[in-house]
Amino acid sequence: MKARALSMRCALVCVSLIIAAGCGGSQLQTNSLIPTQVNAASAPHGESGTEGPRVESGAEGSWMDSDAKMLDLVYVAHATDGRIDAYSYPAGKLKGRLLDVDADGLCSAKNGTVFVPEGDEIREYAHGGARPIAVLRDPLGAAFQFCAVDPVTGNLAVSGGAHSELGVAIYTAAKGRPTLYKGGGVNGSYWSCTYDDDGDLFVEGITARLGAVALLELPKGRGRLARVTWNGGPRHLGSIQWDGKYLAVESAASGSASTTVLRYSVSARRATLAGRTTLRDAGSPLQLWIHADNAVVPNQGPDGSAGVLFYGYPAGGKPTQVIEDAHQPRAATFSQAQNPEFAVTTYHYDNFRTGWNPDETSLTYNTVSSSFGLLHTVTLDDQVDAQPLVVPNETTTRGAAPGKHDVVYVATENDTIYAIDASSGTVLFDQHLGSPVPSPLGCNNNGPNVGINGTPVIDQTANVMYVIAYTLDSGTPTYRIHELDLADLSDVVPPVVVSASHTLTDGSTFQFNATYQRQRPGLLESQGNIYAGFGSFCDFDASTSRGWLLGWQTGSLTPLAANRLNDVLATSPDSFFLSSIWMSGYGVAADPAGDVYFVTGNSDYSGNTYNSATNLSESVVKVSSDLTQVLSFFTPSDVSELDIGDTDFGSGGVMLVPPGQSTTASPPLAVAAGKEGTMFLLNRNSLGGFTSGGPNDDLAEEQIGGCWCGQSYFDAASDSVPRIVASGGNNVTVWKVQGSPTVNLALAASSPQLPGAQDPGFFTTVSSDANGAGAIIWAVARPQTIPGNLTLYAFESEAQTSAPLETLYQGSAGSWVDYNGNADLVPVVANGKVYVASYQQLDIFGTGGTLVKPAPMGALGVLRSTIGAAHEVTGTLVTVKGSRLTLRTRTGSVVRVDDSDARRRERSAVLVLGEAFYVMGTYDATGVLHAAAIVRAKRSQATWPADR
């Protein structure tokens, strides 16, 4: 057997020289196999390096350790007996053995499936599986064969052959009957093959002149092999691999103590030598495998028993690791563990809005603290306020690289949706849905444009995305809801203009007007409907702007027959209505029954218009899925003070605690907090209503700090007690949800103070491995200055004794230049990566990345309103007397302001003494600033723009 491996090349070349070239299609039917071979995966077996149990039939029983499916594996075929050993990667521990095989070669697919050409059949094994799951009939015969799997289509290519059948057999989707390809000037043997990332197949071959190495290409979608011209081609036939950028060709003289890997760039049927990698101590490998930054070499060596060598790639040099018990190996392939990939299809991951990914195996305390950092930065066309969404294994049909990709979808305020490869950061394609609306009503608590503000929602079953775009159509602001095909982001059905009407208390009809409504909360898909909440722009035109909840049927985008208008009063003391749904972008939630939850903001600053029947301001609201009924609500007892002070309860969203978790609490729970900083734990069956003068009918109340934010949740703590993660103020606080003796919250831990000079609060998500404790809390801290850097944090979720939560990672994550709009950014954790979208960029983080230090912000200017005012001043409100105001600026000077025009035009926020305001207007000859608009400013002067 040992001699076979060393002499196979020469024998194959000699036989193949007599074969005539041609082009044809020998096709054989596949044979799905339910093997009778014993599966000894769960049977006792020896320690690493020993064989599995014997089977009475005479064949040795294949086996795999119970944890093999969870590990990355290197499969190694041996020349002595053809067996295949599976070693953990990168540890190199024996984890399984496939016997009763005589492997000619090995290859693996993106999903971890391993293919083994063996004589006239090809066996297919699932990752970590001990029995073949299918067998394909192989027309190429018994000679040594190579194989490769197209990462785009999943097609399987097998090259080699003997006797009258030489060529390349290609199985569509690794199934069915193969098509046999020949030609390209090769009339000798067909040797190694590989696919590039775009689905182009490369094959080595031998021409009639002995020793002349030919390179063939079967471009994606083509029907013939074409000859590629070498520039500095190898002198010796060797295996080829695509390394992610170059065609890597093994070239070693027989008996050499080292192998050279030649790296070629390939374009327009020409292979140009781009570099060399020397693998010292690697003698004559028949097949090497390149994965990421490692080369795995089954080393024949001078004596044929050197083992499997790992090298850094493309650095090469001496091996970094040796699997010594892998004697006389002749082929190897890397197989990636396929833990179910996590899809992020909606805001905060699910309709409860927990922000919890319980299936993250790659990002652990160790990997995040030691080797985590920025991998890629993707340039976008505008500010991002919506949360990115992630869809694994999406088949795209558009752009430069159509095919299967893990895709991250990012929507910008320029009404553009990007489809980006979630691993490489390559922009696959984008879709522009129209022209955004610049500074609506002159409101400056967003970027210069408002386009796609609320996070879209994805329906994986239908393979579509629902998104609402705000566009300027012939000077008129318009909302449209789109249903877009994920494959190319084209409209599946014609988009529908958002419109609605509702009857007020006096019987008049109130019409939805897109000019005055801001669609900000994340969209919700539930019970076959899409829901969206609407609020205002800076509370401007409060006589016309009111809080809406609207819905449409999936598939047709037919509007629901009913809608929800939170304030249906015909009049109010100050003609100031609102009761908006804005929640700092947090998504509208839904429970398993389909009931919908949201939180409302302030209404008339007189403090006299709250009414649970006609104006549910400052409230958590539960409505039926058809939007016809308010099923329950909770209003804090100080609702009048909240309205008077513009202290919105609705600055934060409502999170639902998932049912059936470890808590013994009997009622289903919800949690919400707002500007005042009180976090309320509520019974979803009966949220608590309103008690004038108090006390509130809730389950618990805790102070977390001002919350322009939303909570997260996880149930992966060492004590099996569920946790709520709050992010009010400038700290993460973790609370146990206790069910005995009564339902309550208990503080479990808190983080060090995070930076942030905008409104208090920020957003978190949680990742954990379902197999145990060790959850990680992720947070994006708001900037310290404007313009300024955002900061990505990772914290351990459980503190040691009374110490703060341990910081695993802290690094810059993009920039923010919107001085009056909070960075309400949600870190998205999926499949070993973390995604943070910000101002004109998407950052992708993961293991092997680099720590990013804060970037200088001098080149970036702050985003100003386009209202066109001659002067702009920011300061603290000192006095209010009628229409006369005084502000104290950052320099200590006092500015006199006349707000009569701003009030008349409904361009003034609710004025609260001691708060900071930004005034746009024109000075008169006496030095009074006549305000055209007044908006709330951030408390920190570091975020204020320069006065002018």
N, C-alpha and C positions, 0 to 999 in steps of 0.2 A: 504493500500500500504506500509505503514511503517513496519508493521509486516512481510510482504513478504520478505523484504530485510534482516531482522534480522534472520529469520528462514529458509532461503533458503538452507543453507548448510545442516542442519539436515534433511530437507525433501528430498533433493536430495540424500543424503547418504542412507536413509531408502529405497527409491524407487529402487536405483541402486543395492542393495544387491541381489535382486532376478534375476538380469540379468546375463545370462551366458556369459562367455568370448568366443571370437572367432576371426576370421580374415576374413573379407570379403569386398566387394565393392558395397555399395549401391550408384547408380549413377543417378542423376537427371539433366535434361536439364536446363541451365540457362535461365532466362527470362529478356531480356533487357527491360527497362521500360522508357517510356516517360510519367512522372507523370502528373496528372491533378491538383495536389495540387498547390495552388496559391503561386507564388514566390513574397514575400513581401520585398525582399532585398532593393528595391528602394522606398518602401512606408514609410510614416512617422511612427515612433514608439516611445515608451516612452524612457525616460532616462535610464541609467544603473540601472538594477534591476527591471524594469517594463516589462510587457508583450507586445508582438507585437500586431498588429491589429487583430480584429476578422474577420472571413470570413463567409459570409452568409450561406455557406453550413453547418455550424455547427462546422467545424474544424477550429482551430486557425491557422493563417497563419505563416509559418516559415519566418524568415528574417535574413539577414546578413548586417552589415554595409558595405558601399562602399569600405572601406579600409581594410576589413577583409582578402582579398586575399594577401595583402602585408605584413601581420603580422604573426608571429608565434602565434599559438593558442593552448589553452588547452580546449579540449572538455570534458564536465562533464555530465554524465547521472544521473538523479534524481530518487529516489525510489518512490516519491509521485505520479508522473504522467508519468514517463518514458521519459519526455522531455530531450533534450540535449541542454545545454548552451555552447557557445563558448566564452572563455575569452582570451584577449590578454596576451601574455607571453613575459616578466615576469611581466608586469604591473598589470595584473589581472582585467582588465576592461571588462565588458560585451560587446561583439561585435556581438553577433548573437544568435538565438534560433531556434532549430529544434523541431517543434511540430507535433502532430499527429503521434508520435512514442512511443514505449514502450520498450526502449533499455534494453536488457539483459546484454550487455557488449560493450566494445569499443576497437578498435585497429587502428593503422595507418601505412601507408607504407612510405617508404623513400621519395616518391614524394609528401607526404602530404595528399594523399587520406585517408579517414576515412571510416572504415567498422563498421556496426552496426548490430550484430545478434539480431533478433527480432522474436521469435517464430519459424515459419517454413520458414523464409526468412532472407536474409542478405542484408541490404541496403548499397550501396556504394555512398559516397559523395565526390565531389572534395573539396580540401582545400578552405574554405571560401565560399562554395556553399550552397544555401538554399534548393535545391531540389536534391533528389537522381538521380544519373546519370545511375544507373543500379541496378537490384535486382537479387540476386542469390537464387535459391531454396535450402532450408536447410533441410536435412533429420534428423537432430538431435532433432527436436521437440521444445517444449515450455519451457523446464527447463532453468535455468540460464546457460549462455554459455560464454566462453572466445574465443578470437581470437588472431592471431598473423600473421605477414606478413614476409616472408623470404626476408631479404635485398639483397640476392644474386640473386634469381630467380623471386621474386615477387609473389611466391605461397602464397595462403591464407590458413591458418589452423584454423579450428573452433573446439573447444572441449567442451564436455558436453553431453547433451542429456536427453531424457526421454523415458519412455515406452520401446518399444523393440529396440530402436535405441540409443545406447550409444557408444561413441568412439570419434574418431578424423576424421573430414572431411577435405580433402585437395583439394583445387581448383588450378589447374595449371594456373599460371599467373593471379590468381584471376578471372578466367573465366571458362565457360563450366560446365561440370558435375564433381562433386567431387568424390574422392575415399575415402571410409570409412575404417579406420584402427582401429582394436581392438587387444587385447591380451596383452602380456608382463606381464602376471600374474595378471592383474587387472580384477576382476569380480564384482567390485562395480562401483563407479562413476568415470568419467574422468573429471578432474577439470581444472585448469589453464594451459596454454601452452605458450611457447616462443621460438623464434629462436635465435641462437647465430650468430655471425658475419660471420661464415663460411657456414651457411645454415643448420646446424643440429637442429632438432626440439626436444624440451624437453616438457614432459607432466606430470603433477601430476595426480595421481589416488588413489583410495581406494581399498584395498584388501578385501576379505570376512571378515576378522577379523576387526570389526568396529574400526575405528580410526587409523589403520595402513596405513601410508602415503607411497605410492610408487612413484618412479621417473622413467619415461620411456624416451627412446631416440629413435628417428627415424633419424639415421645418413643420411647425404646428399647422395642421390643416392640409398639408401637401400629401401627394400620393406616391412620390418617388424619392429614393435616396439620391443625394447629390454629393459630389466630391468637394471637399474643403481643402484649400491649398495651405500647406504648412509653411510657416516661416521659422526655420530652425526646428524642423520636426524631429521627433525622437528616432534614434537608430534601432531601438529595441522595442518589441511589442510589450506593452504593459497595461495595467488596468487604468481606467479613466473615471474621474468623479467630477461633478460640478460642485465647486466650493462656495457657491453663493455669488461669486463675481467672475471667477475664471474657470476654464476647463483645466483641471489638474490631471496631469498624465504621469504615471509612474514609469520611470525609465532606469533600469539597473542592468549592468553587465552581469552575466552569470558568475556567481561566486564572489561578488563584491561585498565588502563589509558595510556598505552604505547604499541607500536608495536615494535617488534624486527625483523629486517631484517637479515637473516643468509646468508652469502656470501660463496659460494662453488666453488672451482676449480673442473672442470670435465675433466677427462682423462681416457681412456680405461675402460669406463663403471663404473667408480667409482667417486662419489662426495665427496670431502674432505672439511670439514669445514675450511675456511680460515679467517673468521672474522665475527664480529657482528656490526650492526648499530642499535641503539635505537632511535626510533622516539617518542619523548615525546608528550603526549597529543593526540596521534593518537590511537583511541580505537580499532576498529575492521574493517579495510578496506577490502571490498570484492575484490578490484582490485586497486593496486597502479601502478604508471608508473614512470620509471626512465629515465631521459634524461640528458646526459652529467653529470654535477656535481649537479644535482637537483633530488630530489624525489618528485613527485606530488601525494598526498594522498587524495582521496575522503573519508573523515573521518566520519564513522558512529558514533563513540563515544558512550558513555553510553546512551545518549538520542537521538542519530540518527540525530542530527541537527548541528553538529560542523563545517560544511563547508569544503572547500578544503584547505589543508595545503601544503605549500612548505617547503622542508627541504634541507639543504646542504647535499650532498652525496659524499662520504660515511661517513662524519662526524656525521650526525644525530643531536641529541640533541633536542632543542626546535625549533619550526617552525620559519622560517625566514619571512614568509608572510602567511596571512590567507585571503581567499575569503569568507567573512562571509555570503554573500547573497546566496551562493550555499547550500541551506538547503537540508538535507537528500540525499547527493550524494552517489552513489554506484559504479560508474566506471569512470575512467578518462583516457585520452590518449593525448599525445603531437603530434601536427601536424605542421610540418615545412613549412613555406612559400616557395613556389616554384617559385620565380622570375626566369625567364629563365636563366639557368646557362650559363656563358660566356665561350666560347671556345677560346683558343689562339692557332691558327693553323699555324701561319706564323710569320716571324720576324716583330716586332713592330705592331702586331695585325692585320694588314690589308695590302692590296697591295698598298695603298697610303703611308704606313709606318708612320701613325699618332701616334702610341703608345697610343691611347686613348681608354679606356674602359668606355663607357657611361652608363653601367648597373651595377654599383657597389653600392649596397644599404647598405652593412654591415659596410664598412670602412668609417666612417664619421669623421669630426673634433673632435667630442667628444670621439668616441671610440678609435681613433688612439692616441689621446693625453693622454688618461686616462688608457687604459687597453690593449695596443698593445705591442707585443713583440715576441720573438722567441718561437716557439712551438716545432719544431723538427729539428735535424740535421741529414742528411743522408750521409753516407760515400760512396764515389765514387772512381774509380780506377785511375783517372788522372785529370789533369787540364781541366776545362770547359771554352771554348771560345764561344760556341754556346748558343743562348738563349733557356731556357726551353720552352716547349709547353704543353698546358693543354687541355685534352679532357674529358668533363663530361660524366658520364653514359656509359663508354666504357665496353663492355662485353669481358673480357679477358678469354682465354682458356688455359692458361699455368701458371705454378707456383704453390705455396702452396695454394692460395686462388682464383681459377678461379671464374669468375662471374662479376657482375656489380661493377665498381669502377669509381670514378673520378680519372683520371690518369694524372700525370705529366711525360712527356718524356724528358729525359736529355741525351745529347750525349757528350761524352768525347773525348779527344785527344788520348785515347787508342783505338779508333774505337769501343767503347762500347756504346750501347744505353740502358738506364735503363727505365723501366716502374715502376713508384712509385705511391703508393696510395697518392693522392693529399691532403688528410686530415690527415692521421696517419703517413705518411712518411715511411710506410713499403715498402721495395723493393719487388714488385710482381714477377718480373723476369728481366733478361737482355739478350741482344744479342750482341755477339762479332763478328765483321765483318772482322777481320784480324789483322795482325801485323802492327802497325803504322810505319811511317818513322822517324827515329831518326835524329834530327837536320839537316834537308835537306840543302845540300850544305854548312853546317857549320853555317847557319844563326841562330842567337840567339834571334831574336825578336818574338819568340814563346817559348813554353815549350820545354822540352827535346824531346817530340814526337809531330808529326803532324799526326792526324788521321782524326777525323771529326771536321773541322774548321768552315765551314759555317753552319748556322742554317738550319735544315731540314724544309720541308713544309709538312703539312698534308692535305689530301683531305678527309673530313668527309663523303661525299656522298659515296665514294668508300671504306671508312674505311682503308685508306692506308697512309703511310708516304713515302715521297721521300727524300733520303739522299745520299750525295756523300761521300764516304770513301776513304781515302788515305792510301794505304797499300804497304808494301814492299814484293814484290813477287819474290822470288829467287834473291834477291839483286836489283831488279828493282822497283823504285817507280811507282805506278799505281793508277789511279783514276777509281772507279766504281760507277755508279749511281744505287741505289737500289730502288725498290718499295716494301715496307714491310707492311705486314698485321698488323694493330694495335692490333689485338687480341693476337698475339703471336710473332710479329716481325720477322716472317719468310718471305722469298722472295716470292712474288706473281708471278712474272715472273723472269726469269734468269737475274741477274745483267748485266749491259752493261759496257764494258771498255770505258772510255772517250777518244775519238780520234777526230781529226779534221784536215783539211788542208785549206789553203787559198792562192790565187795567189797574188804575190807581184808586184810592179810596173815594174819590169824588165821581168815579165812573168814567173818567177820561182815559184815553189810551196813551201810554208812554212808549216811545219808539227807541230802540237801540240805535245809537249814533256812534260809528267807529271813530269819529273825530275826537270824542271825549273819553273813550274807554281804552284802558290798557290791559291787554291779555298777557298776564305775567306768570300765574301759577302753572306748574307742570300739568300737561294734559293727562287725563285718566281714561283708560279703556276698561269697561266693566259691563257684563251682562249684554254684550252685543252693542254697546253704545260708547261714544266718545264724549267726554265732558270737558268743559273749559270754564274757568273762572275769569271775571273781568273786574277791574278797578278803575283808578283814575290816573291822570298825569299830574303829579304834584298837588293833588286836591284842587286843581284849577277847574273852573266852570262847574263848581259843585252843585249848581242848580240843575245841571244837565247830566252830570255823571253820577251813576248809581252802580251798586254792585250786582252783577248778573252771574248766574250759573246757567249755561246753555248746554244742550246735548244734541248729538246726531247719531243716526244709525250707521254702524259699520257697513262697509261694502257699497252702500248707495249714497251716503252722506245726507240722507233725508233728515231734516230737523225734527227733533222730538215735538210732539204736539204741545207739550207744556214746557215752561221754563221757570226759573227762580229769580225773582227780583227782591232783594233784601229790604229795601226801603220803598214802600208803596204809598207813602204819605203824599197827599196832593199839595200840602203847604207845610212850611216849617218857619220858625221865627226869623232865621237868617237866610232862608231859601238855600239851605245847605243840606244835602241829602247823603250821598255816598253809601256808607255801610259796605265798603268795597271788599272784594276777595283779592288780596294781593300776596300775603304770606311770605314776602321776600323771595318769591319764586318757588316756594315749597309746593309740592303737588297736591291737588285734591285727592282725597283718600276714599277707599271703598272697603266694606267688610265682605265676608263670603256670601252674604245674602244679597249683595248688590246695592245696599244702602250707601249713600254718598255723604262724606264729611268735609267740612271746611271751617275756617275761622274768618270772622268779619272784622273790619276796622271801624274807625270813628265815623260819627255822623255829626249833626248840627252842634256847633260849639256852644250853644246855649245850655246844653246838657239836659234838655227837657223833652227830647223827641223819642227816646227809647221806648219801644212797646213790643212785646214778644209776638203780637199778632200782626203788626204793620211795619215795624222797623227793628229788625234784629241786628243792631249794631253791637260791636265788642263781644261777640258770642261764638262759641263752638256750635255748629249747626249740623244736624243729621237729617237728610231728606231721603225720600223714596227714590228708587231708580228711575221712575218716570217723571220725577221732579214735581209731582202734584201735591205732596204732603211734607210738612215739617214733622218728623217723627219724634224728635227730641232736640233739646238745646241746653246749653249752659251759658249763663251770663254772670260775670263777677258782680258782686253787690255794689261795687264802686263804679258802675257803668257811667254814671253822670260825670264823675271826675275824669274818667278816661276820655269821654267825648270832649269835655271842656279843655283838657290839656293836650289834645291830639296824641294821647298815650295809647296808641292802638294795641288792643289785644291781638289783632290780626297781622301784626308784624312778623309773627311766627306761624307755622303750620300745625296741624294736629296729626299726631302719629298714633296708630292703632297697635296695641300689643297683640301679637299673634295668639290665636287660641291654642289650647292643648300643649303649652310649653310647661316647664318644670314647676311653675308657681301653682300653689294649691288654691289660689284665689278663685272663687266661683264665678264672679261676673267677668265678662270681657271688658278690657280696659282701653282707655285712650289717655293721651297726655298732650298738653299744649301749654305754651308760654308766649308772652308778648313783651312789649316795650317796658312794662312795669317790672318785669323780672320774676314774677311768681309763676312757678310751674305747677299746674293743676293735674292731679290724677283723677280720672273720671270713670264712671261706670257707663259703658256704652249702651246698656239696656235702658238706662235712665240717666241722662247726662247731668241732671241736677237742676235744671230750670233757673229761675231767678228768685232770690230772696232779698227783698228791699231791706237795707240795713244790716244784712247778714244774720248768722254766719252762712257762708256758701255751703250748699249741699254737694260736697265733693268727697272723695276718699282721702286725699292728702294734698297739702300745699307745701312747696319748698321754694326758697329763694335761690335762684341760679344766676342772677345778673340780667341786665337788659338783653332782650332776645330778639334781635333781627336775625332769626335763626330757625332751626327745627331740630327735633331730637332724633337719635338713632337708638337701636336696640340690638342686643345679642343674647344668646343663651348658650354660652360656651365657657362659663366660668368654672373654676375648679370645684366650687361647692354646689354646682348645678342649680343655682338660683339665678333667674333671668336678671338682666341689667338694662337700665335705660341710661343712655349717654346724653347728657345735656351740654350745651355749648353756649350758654349765655355769658355775658361779660367777656372776660379774656381768659377763661379757664375751661378745660374739659372737667366735668364732674360726672362720676359714675354712681348710679343709684341702684340698690337692690330692690326688686319688686317682691315684697314679702307678703305672704298670704295668711299668716297666723301670728297672733290670735285674730288680728284684723288686717285687712288689706292696707298696706302703707309702703312708704319709701324710706330706705335707710341709706345714708351716704356711705359708699364703699371706698371711694378714692377720688383724688383730684390731680390734675396735671400742674406742672409749673405754669406761670403766666405766659400767655402767648402775646406777641406783638399785635398791634392793630389800633389805628387812630381814627377809623371810621366809626359808624355806629357800633355799639357793643354787640357781640355775638359773632358766630361764624358757623360753618357747616362741617359735619363729620360723616364718615362712613366707617364700617367695621368689617374686617375680614378674619376668618378663622378656618381651621381644618375641622371637618366634621368628626374626625377621630379623637378629638380631645380638646383640652384647654389650650390657651396660648393665643387668644384673640388679640388683634392689633387694631387700635383706634387711629384712624387717619383724619387729618384736619388740614384745611387751607386757611391760614391766618391772613387777615386783611392787611393792607399796607400801612406802614408807619407814617409815610409822607405821600403826597401826590405831586408829581408822579412817583411811584414807588414799586418795590418788589413784593410779590406775594411769597409766602413761605409754606412749604409742605412739611407737615409733621407726621411722625408715626410714634405712637405711644404703646407701651405694654398696657394691657387692660386691667391688670391687678397689681396693686402696690405691695411692696414689701413692708410689713409693719405699718407705721404711720407716715412713711416717706411718700413724696409725690410719685405719680406714675413715671416710670422710667422712659426717657426719650430715646427711641431707637434710631430715629433719623430726623434731621432738620436741614432743609436746603431750599434755595430759591426755586420758585416754580412760576416763572413768568412775571409780567408787570401789569400795572393798573394805572391808568391816567385819567379816569373818570372821577373828578374830585367830589361830585355830589351824589354819585350813585355807588352804593355799596358793592363790593366784590362778593356777591352771593354765590360763590363757586363751590361746587361739590366735587371732591376727589372720587374718581371711579376706579375701583379695584376689580380686576378680572383677569384670570388665567396668567398670573405671575406678573402682571403689568399694572401700573397706576397711571391714570390719565387726568391731566389738569388743563382745562382750557381757560384762556384769559384774554388779554388784549392782543388781538391779531396773531395768536399762536396757540398751538396744542403741544404740551410737553408730555412725553412718554417716558415713564420711569420703570426700572426693573433691575434685577440682579445683573451685575457686570457693568452697570452704568457709573457715571462720575458724579461726584458731589458738586453742586452748582453754587457758587458764591453769589451774593447780591451783585447785580449789574449796575453800573453808573446810569443814572436816570437823566442826566443833564440834557441829552439830545431829544428827550421826549417832552412835548408840551402838553399841558392839561387840556382837557376837552371843555370848551366853553359853549354856552348856549348860542343859538343863531337868532336870538330875539332882536338883535340889532341895537341894543341900548348903548348910549354913548359912554356910560360909566357903570362900574360894578364895584360894590363895596360889601365886605363881609364883616360882621361884628356881633357882639352880644347885645340883646335887646335890654335897654336900661329903663326906659319909660314909655308909656302909651297914654296919650291924652287926645281922645277923638281921633282925628286923622293924622296927628303929629306924633312921630316916634323919634327916639334917639337911640343910636347904636354906638357902642364903644368898640373901636377897631383894635387890631392886634398891636398897634403902636400906642394905644391909650387915648387917642384922640376921639372926640365925640362928633358924630355925623347926625345932622337933623334930616329927618325923612318925612315926606308927605305921601301917605299911602292911599289917598282918595281915589286916584286914577286906577291904581292896581285893584282896589276893592271894587270899584265900579265895573271893571272889566273881568272880575273874578279871577284875578291873577295873584292872589295873596294867600299864603298859608295861614293857618290858625296861629295868632300871635300869642306867645307865652313868654312872660318876663323871665330873664335869666338864660333863655335859650339863644343859640346862634342862628342868624339869618343872613341870607345872601340877597342883596338888593340890586336890581338892574334899573337904571333910569337916567335922568338928565338933571344937572344942577341948574338952578336959576341964578339970577344976579345976586341974590342975598345969601347964596351958599346952601340952600335947601335942595336936597336930592328928591326930585319928584319920581316916585317909583312907578315903573311900568310893570314890574313883577317882583314878588317877594317869595322866596322859598326857604325852607328849613335848611340850615347848613350843619355840617358835622361839628361836634364839640371841640375836637382838637384843631388848633390853629395850623398844625402841620399839614392839614388837608385843604386849607383855604387857598384859593387862587390869589394872585397878587391883585390888590385894589387898583383900579384904573379909572 
